[in-house]
């Protein structure tokens, strides 16, 4: 793991690692157009053949089955050694050992099988055959690759904009542990076995650096500050990473005629230990953080709880035979494995949001939406998977037509997700809607502008459980507050000028966030009570007042539904302000007309003072 100093970008190192990560992911996008090939069997790291159908729909389509290879056959690892080096033998070993593998279509290979019960030692020649072009699996591959590219770029952006050990640790993790698949990249490197051997060594280093990067990230998140209680572990990470990298390299002992299946499983299960350790550290640290940082860390915790197990399951399923048990083969199909990789992207998304924002909304909101997305995808995806197989079998539909079908299905699923999210938000926002209704009625009953000020401040402060709330009414050319306001101390500003840089968006008449850059101008409440949202009570012609709101007392930000509600309430307040002002003007006009009429009736009388 490279030595990362705080507050430095190391641009050359960043760009090199970013380029390497993208080069590994990008070739698999070609699988969406042109599938890779397979010999039709799966061999674990011991050389034991556990599956002879591979990605093909029927056994008869498998080259391995057609050549007489059966489950339980054993590859002769002594004929697949890379040392002493033989280009053909080493290339064949790298192409088939280690679980699910893909090669370029048409690639020939010769394998030697050890004698088994009823079968002598034999030699089998195979030619790789293109895997079936299942549009649903292609769709999953496209999602994986796009998600992988995006999360790697997002992690690199965090390093560039927020340089430090925390962002570097997360980038090192994402560089290897991302939703993108790398079968296409490895299939290309099979043409040059020495290069692929070097890539495998670099893979072990990158994987160990990724694990240590994750631990470094959770030790410093969300503010990139070292935790004194865990400094000992942070100092030990480089040494642990070296040991782990050496252990991961032993999984390639099958290239030296050693059986390494159990070692490979153990190496991958180390990821489970790392995941448990990461979550345990986060749980221990969260209670010692400020409320807003505590909420950001909750995003990271939930991202780890969802993303890390999904990635580990996908790795075990694709690189080992751990799910092939005496009770049956429970290895998930390729499309399910691809979806598991995709779920790992949730961790990257949650971390990205938690780091780039000073405050986050309640983590329950994205969890709710992710759950809805999973439900809206699962049922249509299951139906689509079976329908596609049926249509492929009975209809000669060209590949370009499947792209149109996939685009249409994606549009329908997105619309279904949008409607489901809307209905769910309405259900969970019932209390918010009730508060809006009550405030609207109280505003209509207000008889003085001061009552409206109180409702904009006190009414919303208590109902939304905010840290601060204050209403400033326009008085001449400045906004001023009559009341003290919740969370606004004696030293806080009592007047606001529309010319303040902080209030520049005021002219638009819509709610706008208060940027951190304007924290000191004018005098605002400090810390958690500092306002984060300004809501004008305005109509298209005039602004009557300005309300400033802080975050929730729990430390969470105001979500989009709450901000929209505050805007609607402010719009009602503006209408009532205008009506009260209009009523006052009407009373003055009536009084003046009455006095004028009296003056005309009694020419010698003087008008009343102040008329």
Buried (B, 14 or more C-beta within 10 A) or exposed (E): BEEBEEEEBBEEBBEEBBEBBBEBBBBBBBBBEEBBBBBBBBBBBBBBBBBBBBBBBEEEBBBBBBBEBEBEBBBBBEBBBBEEEBEEBBBBBBBBBBBBBBBBBEBEBEBBBBEEEEEEEBEBEBEBBBBBBBBBBBBBBBBBBBBBBBBBBBBBBBBBEBBBBBBBBBBBBBBBBBBBBBBBBBBBBBEEBEEBBEBBBEBBBBBBBBBBBBBBBBBBBBBBBBBEEBEEBBEEBBEBBBEBBEBBBBBBBBBEBBBBBBBBBEBBBBBBEBBEBBBEBBEEBBEEBEBBBBBBBBBBBBBBBBBBBBBBBBBBBBBBBBBBEEEEEEBBEBBBBBBBBBBBBBBBBBBBBBBBBEBBBBBEBBBBBBEBBBEBBEEBBEEBBEBBBEBBEEEEBEEEEBBEBBEEBEEEBEEBBEEBBEEBBEEEBEEBEEBBEEBBEBBEEBEEBEBBBBBBBBBBBEBBEBBBBBBBBBEEEBBBBBEEBBBBEEEBBBEBEBEBEBBEBBEEBBBBEBEEEBEEEBEBBEEBBBBBBBBBBBBEEEBBBBBBBBBBBBBBBBBEBBBBBBBEBBBBBBBBBBEBEEEEEEEEEEEEEEBEEEBEEEEEEEEEEEE
